[in-house]
Amino acid sequence: MNPIMNWEDVPLFDSEESEAAFWAENRIEVRLMESAVATGAGVSESVTITLRIDPRMLARIKRLARSRYLNYQSMIKQWLSERMEQELRER
């Protein structure tokens, strides 16, 4: 089993099968995992932005988020992250 010492060594996967094959042969090094947990919530490098959204759209987003028991900002970030990964895979 090959230890992964750096997050950049984890590739973008084009399918669940390729991801499963990768993790069958590789594992995260304990120190890398510990550093991810240690720096997780306390040292978040997020940036505050201003985004203008139509009030009706925002109300719909908030309703959707409530129905999923999520904070609407977290749901928007999740959507952006998922779409970004999709765009990167399609390149």
PyMOL commands that place a pseudoatom at each C-alpha (Angstrom):
pseudoatom trace, name=CA, resn=MET, resi=1, chain=A, elem=C, hetatm=0, pos=[0.000, 0.000, 0.000]
pseudoatom trace, name=CA, resn=ASN, resi=2, chain=A, elem=C, hetatm=0, pos=[1.478, 3.339, -1.082]
pseudoatom trace, name=CA, resn=PRO, resi=3, chain=A, elem=C, hetatm=0, pos=[1.297, 6.202, 1.455]
pseudoatom trace, name=CA, resn=ILE, resi=4, chain=A, elem=C, hetatm=0, pos=[0.034, 9.567, 0.188]
pseudoatom trace, name=CA, resn=MET, resi=5, chain=A, elem=C, hetatm=0, pos=[2.245, 12.256, 1.734]
pseudoatom trace, name=CA, resn=ASN, resi=6, chain=A, elem=C, hetatm=0, pos=[0.731, 15.313, 0.008]
pseudoatom trace, name=CA, resn=TRP, resi=7, chain=A, elem=C, hetatm=0, pos=[-2.870, 16.176, -0.972]
pseudoatom trace, name=CA, resn=GLU, resi=8, chain=A, elem=C, hetatm=0, pos=[-1.654, 17.139, -4.451]
pseudoatom trace, name=CA, resn=ASP, resi=9, chain=A, elem=C, hetatm=0, pos=[-0.783, 13.454, -4.991]
pseudoatom trace, name=CA, resn=VAL, resi=10, chain=A, elem=C, hetatm=0, pos=[-4.492, 12.593, -4.993]
pseudoatom trace, name=CA, resn=PRO, resi=11, chain=A, elem=C, hetatm=0, pos=[-5.709, 12.884, -8.619]
pseudoatom trace, name=CA, resn=LEU, resi=12, chain=A, elem=C, hetatm=0, pos=[-9.072, 14.071, -9.891]
pseudoatom trace, name=CA, resn=PHE, resi=13, chain=A, elem=C, hetatm=0, pos=[-11.083, 10.947, -10.664]
pseudoatom trace, name=CA, resn=ASP, resi=14, chain=A, elem=C, hetatm=0, pos=[-13.221, 10.514, -13.760]
pseudoatom trace, name=CA, resn=SER, resi=15, chain=A, elem=C, hetatm=0, pos=[-15.325, 7.717, -12.243]
pseudoatom trace, name=CA, resn=GLU, resi=16, chain=A, elem=C, hetatm=0, pos=[-16.052, 5.989, -8.969]
pseudoatom trace, name=CA, resn=GLU, resi=17, chain=A, elem=C, hetatm=0, pos=[-14.332, 2.887, -10.315]
pseudoatom trace, name=CA, resn=SER, resi=18, chain=A, elem=C, hetatm=0, pos=[-11.054, 4.729, -10.916]
pseudoatom trace, name=CA, resn=GLU, resi=19, chain=A, elem=C, hetatm=0, pos=[-11.294, 6.278, -7.446]
pseudoatom trace, name=CA, resn=ALA, resi=20, chain=A, elem=C, hetatm=0, pos=[-11.906, 2.857, -5.875]
pseudoatom trace, name=CA, resn=ALA, resi=21, chain=A, elem=C, hetatm=0, pos=[-8.928, 1.409, -7.757]
pseudoatom trace, name=CA, resn=PHE, resi=22, chain=A, elem=C, hetatm=0, pos=[-6.705, 4.269, -6.581]
pseudoatom trace, name=CA, resn=TRP, resi=23, chain=A, elem=C, hetatm=0, pos=[-7.691, 3.879, -2.909]
pseudoatom trace, name=CA, resn=ALA, resi=24, chain=A, elem=C, hetatm=0, pos=[-7.273, 0.110, -3.124]
pseudoatom trace, name=CA, resn=GLU, resi=25, chain=A, elem=C, hetatm=0, pos=[-3.562, 0.737, -3.821]
pseudoatom trace, name=CA, resn=ASN, resi=26, chain=A, elem=C, hetatm=0, pos=[-2.970, 3.924, -1.792]
pseudoatom trace, name=CA, resn=ARG, resi=27, chain=A, elem=C, hetatm=0, pos=[-3.630, 5.303, 1.681]
pseudoatom trace, name=CA, resn=ILE, resi=28, chain=A, elem=C, hetatm=0, pos=[-3.395, 8.689, 3.375]
pseudoatom trace, name=CA, resn=GLU, resi=29, chain=A, elem=C, hetatm=0, pos=[-0.270, 9.078, 5.544]
pseudoatom trace, name=CA, resn=VAL, resi=30, chain=A, elem=C, hetatm=0, pos=[-1.245, 9.486, 9.194]
pseudoatom trace, name=CA, resn=ARG, resi=31, chain=A, elem=C, hetatm=0, pos=[0.592, 12.811, 9.590]
pseudoatom trace, name=CA, resn=LEU, resi=32, chain=A, elem=C, hetatm=0, pos=[-1.208, 14.253, 6.561]
pseudoatom trace, name=CA, resn=MET, resi=33, chain=A, elem=C, hetatm=0, pos=[-4.576, 13.241, 8.000]
pseudoatom trace, name=CA, resn=GLU, resi=34, chain=A, elem=C, hetatm=0, pos=[-3.667, 14.629, 11.421]
pseudoatom trace, name=CA, resn=SER, resi=35, chain=A, elem=C, hetatm=0, pos=[-2.600, 17.949, 9.912]
pseudoatom trace, name=CA, resn=ALA, resi=36, chain=A, elem=C, hetatm=0, pos=[-5.910, 18.165, 8.030]
pseudoatom trace, name=CA, resn=VAL, resi=37, chain=A, elem=C, hetatm=0, pos=[-7.863, 17.580, 11.240]
pseudoatom trace, name=CA, resn=ALA, resi=38, chain=A, elem=C, hetatm=0, pos=[-5.680, 19.964, 13.269]
pseudoatom trace, name=CA, resn=THR, resi=39, chain=A, elem=C, hetatm=0, pos=[-6.061, 22.837, 10.801]
pseudoatom trace, name=CA, resn=GLY, resi=40, chain=A, elem=C, hetatm=0, pos=[-9.650, 22.064, 9.831]
pseudoatom trace, name=CA, resn=ALA, resi=41, chain=A, elem=C, hetatm=0, pos=[-12.017, 24.525, 11.495]
pseudoatom trace, name=CA, resn=GLY, resi=42, chain=A, elem=C, hetatm=0, pos=[-9.624, 26.797, 13.340]
pseudoatom trace, name=CA, resn=VAL, resi=43, chain=A, elem=C, hetatm=0, pos=[-7.509, 28.073, 10.470]
pseudoatom trace, name=CA, resn=SER, resi=44, chain=A, elem=C, hetatm=0, pos=[-10.049, 28.245, 7.689]
pseudoatom trace, name=CA, resn=GLU, resi=45, chain=A, elem=C, hetatm=0, pos=[-8.821, 30.356, 4.811]
pseudoatom trace, name=CA, resn=SER, resi=46, chain=A, elem=C, hetatm=0, pos=[-12.200, 31.500, 3.577]
pseudoatom trace, name=CA, resn=VAL, resi=47, chain=A, elem=C, hetatm=0, pos=[-12.838, 34.895, 2.063]
pseudoatom trace, name=CA, resn=THR, resi=48, chain=A, elem=C, hetatm=0, pos=[-16.000, 36.909, 2.495]
pseudoatom trace, name=CA, resn=ILE, resi=49, chain=A, elem=C, hetatm=0, pos=[-17.588, 38.035, -0.773]
pseudoatom trace, name=CA, resn=THR, resi=50, chain=A, elem=C, hetatm=0, pos=[-20.677, 40.024, -1.691]
pseudoatom trace, name=CA, resn=LEU, resi=51, chain=A, elem=C, hetatm=0, pos=[-23.068, 38.449, -4.154]
pseudoatom trace, name=CA, resn=ARG, resi=52, chain=A, elem=C, hetatm=0, pos=[-26.250, 40.149, -5.312]
pseudoatom trace, name=CA, resn=ILE, resi=53, chain=A, elem=C, hetatm=0, pos=[-29.146, 37.702, -5.766]
pseudoatom trace, name=CA, resn=ASP, resi=54, chain=A, elem=C, hetatm=0, pos=[-32.748, 38.315, -6.698]
pseudoatom trace, name=CA, resn=PRO, resi=55, chain=A, elem=C, hetatm=0, pos=[-34.785, 38.214, -3.437]
pseudoatom trace, name=CA, resn=ARG, resi=56, chain=A, elem=C, hetatm=0, pos=[-37.204, 35.623, -4.843]
pseudoatom trace, name=CA, resn=MET, resi=57, chain=A, elem=C, hetatm=0, pos=[-34.324, 33.361, -5.838]
pseudoatom trace, name=CA, resn=LEU, resi=58, chain=A, elem=C, hetatm=0, pos=[-32.769, 33.723, -2.392]
pseudoatom trace, name=CA, resn=ALA, resi=59, chain=A, elem=C, hetatm=0, pos=[-36.091, 32.848, -0.748]
pseudoatom trace, name=CA, resn=ARG, resi=60, chain=A, elem=C, hetatm=0, pos=[-36.310, 29.686, -2.879]
pseudoatom trace, name=CA, resn=ILE, resi=61, chain=A, elem=C, hetatm=0, pos=[-32.714, 28.764, -2.008]
pseudoatom trace, name=CA, resn=LYS, resi=62, chain=A, elem=C, hetatm=0, pos=[-33.452, 29.238, 1.702]
pseudoatom trace, name=CA, resn=ARG, resi=63, chain=A, elem=C, hetatm=0, pos=[-36.557, 27.031, 1.441]
pseudoatom trace, name=CA, resn=LEU, resi=64, chain=A, elem=C, hetatm=0, pos=[-34.565, 24.310, -0.304]
pseudoatom trace, name=CA, resn=ALA, resi=65, chain=A, elem=C, hetatm=0, pos=[-31.829, 24.515, 2.312]
pseudoatom trace, name=CA, resn=ARG, resi=66, chain=A, elem=C, hetatm=0, pos=[-34.346, 24.326, 5.175]
pseudoatom trace, name=CA, resn=SER, resi=67, chain=A, elem=C, hetatm=0, pos=[-35.964, 21.260, 3.614]
pseudoatom trace, name=CA, resn=ARG, resi=68, chain=A, elem=C, hetatm=0, pos=[-32.514, 19.608, 3.655]
pseudoatom trace, name=CA, resn=TYR, resi=69, chain=A, elem=C, hetatm=0, pos=[-31.704, 20.847, 7.186]
pseudoatom trace, name=CA, resn=LEU, resi=70, chain=A, elem=C, hetatm=0, pos=[-28.795, 22.910, 5.855]
pseudoatom trace, name=CA, resn=ASN, resi=71, chain=A, elem=C, hetatm=0, pos=[-27.627, 26.471, 6.247]
pseudoatom trace, name=CA, resn=TYR, resi=72, chain=A, elem=C, hetatm=0, pos=[-28.326, 28.181, 2.917]
pseudoatom trace, name=CA, resn=GLN, resi=73, chain=A, elem=C, hetatm=0, pos=[-24.777, 29.570, 2.641]
pseudoatom trace, name=CA, resn=SER, resi=74, chain=A, elem=C, hetatm=0, pos=[-23.349, 26.078, 3.164]
pseudoatom trace, name=CA, resn=MET, resi=75, chain=A, elem=C, hetatm=0, pos=[-25.661, 24.682, 0.520]
pseudoatom trace, name=CA, resn=ILE, resi=76, chain=A, elem=C, hetatm=0, pos=[-24.602, 27.357, -1.982]
pseudoatom trace, name=CA, resn=LYS, resi=77, chain=A, elem=C, hetatm=0, pos=[-20.921, 26.597, -1.268]
pseudoatom trace, name=CA, resn=GLN, resi=78, chain=A, elem=C, hetatm=0, pos=[-21.632, 22.885, -1.749]
pseudoatom trace, name=CA, resn=TRP, resi=79, chain=A, elem=C, hetatm=0, pos=[-23.338, 23.573, -5.087]
pseudoatom trace, name=CA, resn=LEU, resi=80, chain=A, elem=C, hetatm=0, pos=[-20.433, 25.726, -6.254]
pseudoatom trace, name=CA, resn=SER, resi=81, chain=A, elem=C, hetatm=0, pos=[-17.916, 23.096, -5.221]
pseudoatom trace, name=CA, resn=GLU, resi=82, chain=A, elem=C, hetatm=0, pos=[-19.820, 20.301, -6.982]
pseudoatom trace, name=CA, resn=ARG, resi=83, chain=A, elem=C, hetatm=0, pos=[-20.158, 22.352, -10.166]
pseudoatom trace, name=CA, resn=MET, resi=84, chain=A, elem=C, hetatm=0, pos=[-16.483, 23.321, -10.098]
pseudoatom trace, name=CA, resn=GLU, resi=85, chain=A, elem=C, hetatm=0, pos=[-15.475, 19.639, -9.818]
pseudoatom trace, name=CA, resn=GLN, resi=86, chain=A, elem=C, hetatm=0, pos=[-17.831, 18.765, -12.681]
pseudoatom trace, name=CA, resn=GLU, resi=87, chain=A, elem=C, hetatm=0, pos=[-16.331, 21.495, -14.885]
pseudoatom trace, name=CA, resn=LEU, resi=88, chain=A, elem=C, hetatm=0, pos=[-12.789, 20.328, -14.089]
pseudoatom trace, name=CA, resn=ARG, resi=89, chain=A, elem=C, hetatm=0, pos=[-13.656, 16.702, -14.936]
pseudoatom trace, name=CA, resn=GLU, resi=90, chain=A, elem=C, hetatm=0, pos=[-15.136, 17.734, -18.294]
pseudoatom trace, name=CA, resn=ARG, resi=91, chain=A, elem=C, hetatm=0, pos=[-11.906, 19.414, -19.419]
for i in range(1, 91): cmd.bond("trace and resi %d" % i, "trace and resi %d" % (i + 1))
show_as sticks, trace
zoom trace
